[in-house]
Amino acid sequence: QVQLVESGGGLVQAGGSLRLSCAASGRTFNLPTMGWFRQPPGKEREFVAGISWSGSMTFYADSVKGRFTISRDNAQSTVYLQMNSLKPEDTAVYYCAGSPAGLPRRSSAYNYWGQGTQVTVSS
């Protein structure tokens, strides 16, 4: 089994920054690809960013490209999401997730999920 625990969410003003962390424990070798998703209020969960095992490949939703950066530290079994230039529309519950293969954007390809952390951006 794999456990994922997110942290770092909070309230920030528009234009500000936050850094989310996702600590993995358990059989982390089953998670070569890690991703971040978010679910805005009243909307469906959406892909934000993903990263390969080595960190050499990253991919982003168009809405966050150039503002968010995903990274990972395999020695610490931790994945990060640096969020800059935050906008009110970035307000959501953010989830990290693990996928056993590929570089997927669809949530169905991820089989391990954290409990989520709330990010609120005020205008």
Disulfide bonds with the S-S distance in Angstrom:
Cys22-Cys96 1.95
